[in-house]
């Protein structure tokens, strides 16, 4: 089971995500760009932590 990193607008972000509707994908990309450094650290260290949602 993949650890949950955040959730917003009914979208749950885990280390892995698959196909999303276009609007949800846009929100996820926006969120990922905002937390890019933190996501890279999580990926490199495998130390999972929750990140803030998109506001």
MOZI-V695890 format. One line per field, one symbol per residue. psi: psi as a letter, one per 30 degrees, with the letter a starting at -180 (. if undefined). burial: + if it has 16 or more other C-alpha atoms within 10 Angstrom, else -. Layout:
psi=???
burial=???
This chain:
psi=kkkkelkkhgkkklfklbklleeeeeeeeeeeeegeeeeeeeeefgjklklllk.
burial=----+++-----+--------------+--+-------+--+-----+----+--
